Amino acid sequence: MGQRLSGSRSCLDVPGRLLPQPPPPPPPVRRKLALLFAMLCIWLYMFLYSCSGSCAAAPGLLLLLGSGSRAALAPPALASGRDGPPSRLPFPAAPATQLAPGGETAEGAASQEEQSTEAPDSPSPISSFFSGSGSKQLPQAIIIGVKKGGTRALLEFLRVHPDVRAVGAEPHFFDRSYDKGLAWYRDLMPRTLEGQITMEKTPSYFVTREAPARISAMSKDTKLLVVVRDPVTRAVSDYTQTLSKRPDIPSFESLAFRNRTAGLVDRAWSAIQIGLYAEHLERWLRHFPARQLLFVSGERLVRDPAGELGRVQDFLGLKRIISDKHFYFNQTKGFPCLKKAEGSGRPHCLGKTKGRPHPEIDGQVLRRLRDFYRPFNRKFYQMTGHDFGWD
């Protein structure tokens, strides 16, 4: 029993192959490929998510990042521009006075300017992903009119430009909601990056008496766009819109004349009153120099949208990006459409109400209306330095 087991082995000396071993670590190449695949999946998810929303801000963002500029991260002040101390509203919040007396506003109770169902724009998910997602600014440019002139078309066409960010719905701040204050108004605006323009459109501003002073109080440098159209055709279009909502309204002829036999036009009717462009323009010129107003031809916006958009882009100080390649003509509607709308890769025509047929109006009625508008049109030509050819 005292024999020494010199030839025996300890249990701790069992060869390693007899014990379970952990798996060998993956090669470095495998680990890198797995990490790369995971990053690719995350990037693809973010890209698809952003494109499902609005990619309109992406071109401007890429241009911005490429140029080395930085987005303005400081909170905007309630000032007349992007810089400067906050300003107080100098005017009391009085109800907006529309033009047509007798309880009928120039906007019209049942014939309001094409109200968009779109919500105000939100920042693109791509731009929100980055810390420099921009900030909300008071608009530097406003489409102030006119109703049934082509304001919706102009806004939709302009939104193709990567440096234009606009509210989809009409804010109606300077005519209906002025008492809510500039902070409320600014909060409606989309976020913009440095170098982008904030815009909105509310056609009733052009005929609202308080609007020129109120916009001037916000900023005397605001650029104003007015889409004008043959006032007779515009009045018929206005009536057609009302008729689609209230089929029981009187005929166009009975509304347009106080006394049809005597040929007395009822200029108190809002559809007639809006077309007195020269009278409305006089109020705006008391608060803004003529160089800050651009008058866009509604007729040319249909015939040659790229040409008219070229003038608008120049006026706004934008690079001419919107061109013929962005449009095609819809023969059915008789109206130009976008090949690719903002935030979408699909063609886009304006709403079904655009290009709807007008009711037949007696030719003598139309001639009398043209005679009525002729002196106002000629004065408007002189004030703007442009003959729109409505006579």
HELIX and SHEET records of a PDB file:
HELIX    1   1 CYS A   11  ASP A   13  5                                   3    
HELIX    2   2 GLY A   16  LEU A   18  5                                   3    
HELIX    3   3 PRO A   28  SER A   52  1                                  25    
HELIX    4   4 ALA A   57  SER A   67  1                                  11    
HELIX    5   5 PRO A  125  PHE A  129  1                                   5    
HELIX    6   6 THR A  151  LEU A  158  1                                   8    
HELIX    7   7 TYR A  178  LYS A  180  5                                   3    
HELIX    8   8 GLY A  181  LEU A  188  1                                   8    
HELIX    9   9 PRO A  203  VAL A  207  5                                   5    
HELIX   10  10 ALA A  211  MET A  218  1                                   8    
HELIX   11  11 PRO A  231  LYS A  245  1                                  15    
HELIX   12  12 PHE A  252  ALA A  256  1                                   5    
HELIX   13  13 SER A  270  GLN A  273  1                                   4    
HELIX   14  14 TYR A  277  LEU A  285  1                                   9    
HELIX   15  15 ALA A  290  GLN A  292  5                                   3    
HELIX   16  16 GLY A  298  ARG A  303  1                                   6    
HELIX   17  17 PRO A  305  PHE A  315  1                                  11    
HELIX   18  18 ASP A  324  HIS A  326  5                                   3    
HELIX   19  19 GLY A  363  THR A  384  1                                  22    
SHEET    1   A 2 SER A 135  LYS A 136  0                                        
SHEET    2   A 2 ARG A 191  THR A 192 -1                                        
SHEET    1   B 5 VAL A 164  ALA A 166  0                                        
SHEET    2   B 5 ILE A 197  LYS A 201  1                                        
SHEET    3   B 5 ALA A 141  GLY A 145  1                                        
SHEET    4   B 5 LYS A 223  VAL A 228  1                                        
SHEET    5   B 5 LEU A 293  SER A 297  1                                        
SHEET    1   C 2 PHE A 257  ASN A 259  0                                        
SHEET    2   C 2 LEU A 264  VAL A 265 -1                                        
SHEET    1   D 2 PHE A 327  ASN A 330  0                                        
SHEET    2   D 2 PHE A 335  LEU A 338 -1                                        
END                                                                             
